[in-house]
Amino acid sequence: MSSNSALPSRSAAPAPLWVTAVEFASRLFGVVAAAMILVSVVVVCQMVFVRAVLHESTIWQTEFVMYLLVAAAFIGAPYILLTRGHVAVDVLPLMARPGMRVVLHAAGTLIALAFCGFFLYASVPWWHETWVSGQTTSSLWRARVWIPYLSVPVGLALLCLQLLADLWMVLTQRSHPFGLSPEDVL
């Protein structure tokens, strides 16, 4: 069973420019998400030092880390999909014939696309309202919430594009559904 995203291409034709651009953006956002997680670890360590060693209160650290980790999840989701780093149950695809794998992959991708598309549709006005109204958090820090909330529509938009790119690559036989070659069977 193979889960490597660097599978040899099934077709000699290169991926179209839009797929290459979406994959580049997904990789870039993956690096940004990793950096966000690293920054949040540093901020938590700083917060512990300030509280435990200096015996001072903290104002912004907890809220900052909370928003940063949530943003990292949304921003990093397309990279996880691209590299097949998500949790997957391959029992049914491994039992299916290669043609049925394409059908299963297409059905699953379309369901995921509908789900992500719905939440993208709902998140844009939600984010826009916080931007226009200038909402801030209720803490002493009073952070503008449109900044962390922006990660939701941006991450979901790129996730939808990555889902479309993945589906297109499978339907045009340029990659294997689920990252499984026809030889991978249960």
C-alpha positions in Angstrom: 0.0 0.0 0.0 1.5 3.3 -1.1 0.8 6.6 0.4 3.6 8.6 -1.1 2.4 11.7 -2.9 5.4 11.5 -5.3 3.9 8.7 -7.3 5.1 8.4 -10.9 2.7 10.1 -13.3 0.3 7.8 -15.1 0.4 10.2 -18.1 3.3 11.6 -20.0 1.5 15.0 -20.2 2.5 17.5 -17.6 0.0 18.9 -15.2 -1.7 22.1 -16.4 -0.5 25.4 -15.1 -3.5 25.9 -12.8 -2.8 22.6 -11.1 0.8 23.4 -10.7 -0.1 26.8 -9.2 -2.6 25.3 -6.8 0.0 22.7 -5.7 2.6 25.5 -5.2 0.2 27.5 -3.1 -0.7 24.5 -1.1 3.0 23.8 -0.4 3.6 27.5 0.5 0.6 27.5 2.9 1.9 24.3 4.4 5.2 26.1 5.2 3.3 29.1 6.6 1.2 26.7 8.8 4.3 25.0 10.1 5.8 28.4 10.9 2.6 29.4 12.7 2.8 26.3 14.9 6.5 27.0 15.6 5.7 30.6 16.6 2.9 29.4 18.8 5.3 27.0 20.6 7.7 29.9 21.2 5.0 32.2 22.5 3.7 29.5 24.9 7.3 29.1 26.2 7.6 32.8 26.6 4.2 32.9 28.4 5.3 30.2 30.9 8.6 32.0 31.5 6.8 35.3 32.2 4.3 33.7 34.5 6.5 31.2 36.3 9.8 32.9 36.5 9.0 36.6 36.4 5.6 36.2 38.3 3.9 38.6 35.9 0.6 38.4 34.2 0.2 37.8 30.5 -2.2 39.6 28.3 -2.0 38.5 24.7 -0.3 35.2 24.6 -3.1 32.7 25.2 -5.4 34.4 22.7 -2.6 34.8 20.2 -1.7 31.1 20.3 -5.3 30.0 20.1 -6.0 32.1 17.0 -2.6 31.1 15.5 -3.2 27.3 15.9 -6.7 27.6 14.4 -5.4 29.6 11.5 -2.6 27.0 11.0 -5.2 24.3 10.8 -7.2 26.1 8.0 -4.1 27.4 6.2 -2.4 24.0 6.4 -5.3 21.8 5.3 -4.6 22.1 1.5 -1.0 20.9 2.1 -2.2 17.9 4.1 -4.6 17.0 1.3 -1.8 17.4 -1.3 0.6 15.2 0.5 -2.1 12.7 1.6 -1.2 13.4 5.2 -4.7 13.1 6.4 -6.2 10.1 8.1 -7.6 7.7 5.5 -9.3 4.4 5.6 -8.1 2.5 2.5 -9.9 -0.8 3.1 -12.7 -0.2 0.5 -10.4 1.3 -2.1 -7.9 -1.6 -1.7 -10.7 -4.1 -2.2 -12.1 -2.3 -5.2 -11.0 -2.6 -8.8 -9.0 0.3 -10.3 -12.1 1.6 -12.2 -14.2 1.5 -9.1 -11.5 3.4 -7.2 -11.9 6.3 -9.6 -15.6 6.3 -8.9 -15.1 6.1 -5.1 -12.5 8.9 -5.3 -14.7 11.1 -7.4 -17.7 10.6 -5.1 -15.6 11.3 -1.9 -14.0 14.3 -3.5 -17.3 15.8 -4.6 -18.8 15.3 -1.1 -15.7 17.0 0.4 -15.9 19.8 -2.1 -19.6 20.3 -1.4 -18.9 20.4 2.4 -15.9 22.8 2.0 -17.7 24.9 -0.6 -20.7 25.4 1.8 -18.5 26.5 4.6 -16.5 28.7 2.3 -19.8 30.3 1.2 -20.8 30.8 4.8 -17.4 32.1 6.0 -16.9 34.9 3.6 -19.8 37.1 4.9 -18.8 36.1 8.5 -15.3 37.3 7.9 -16.4 40.4 6.0 -18.8 41.5 8.9 -15.9 41.4 11.3 -13.7 43.4 8.9 -16.3 46.1 8.2 -17.5 46.4 11.9 -13.9 46.5 13.3 -14.7 43.9 15.9 -12.1 43.2 18.5 -11.7 40.6 21.2 -13.0 41.3 24.6 -9.6 40.8 26.3 -7.2 43.6 27.3 -5.3 42.9 24.1 -8.3 43.9 21.9 -7.1 42.1 18.8 -8.9 42.8 15.6 -10.7 39.5 14.9 -10.9 39.9 11.1 -7.2 39.0 10.9 -7.4 35.5 12.3 -10.8 35.0 10.9 -9.4 35.6 7.4 -7.7 32.2 7.6 -11.0 30.4 7.4 -12.1 31.6 3.9 -8.6 31.7 2.5 -7.8 28.1 3.8 -11.2 26.8 2.6 -10.8 28.4 -0.8 -7.4 26.8 -1.4 -8.7 23.5 0.0 -11.5 23.6 -2.6 -9.0 24.3 -5.3 -6.8 21.5 -4.1 -9.7 19.1 -4.1 -10.5 20.2 -7.7 -6.9 19.7 -8.8 -6.7 16.3 -7.2 -10.0 15.2 -8.8 -8.8 16.6 -12.2 -5.5 14.7 -12.0 -7.3 11.4 -11.2 -10.0 11.9 -13.9 -7.4 12.7 -16.5 -5.4 9.6 -15.4 -2.4 11.7 -14.3 -2.4 10.3 -10.8 -3.9 7.3 -9.1 -7.0 7.6 -6.9 -6.2 7.6 -3.2 -2.5 7.4 -4.1 -2.9 3.7 -4.7 -1.5 2.0 -7.8 -3.5 -0.8 -9.5 -1.1 -3.3 -7.9 -2.0 -2.2 -4.4 -4.7 -4.6 -3.2 -5.9 -6.0 0.1 
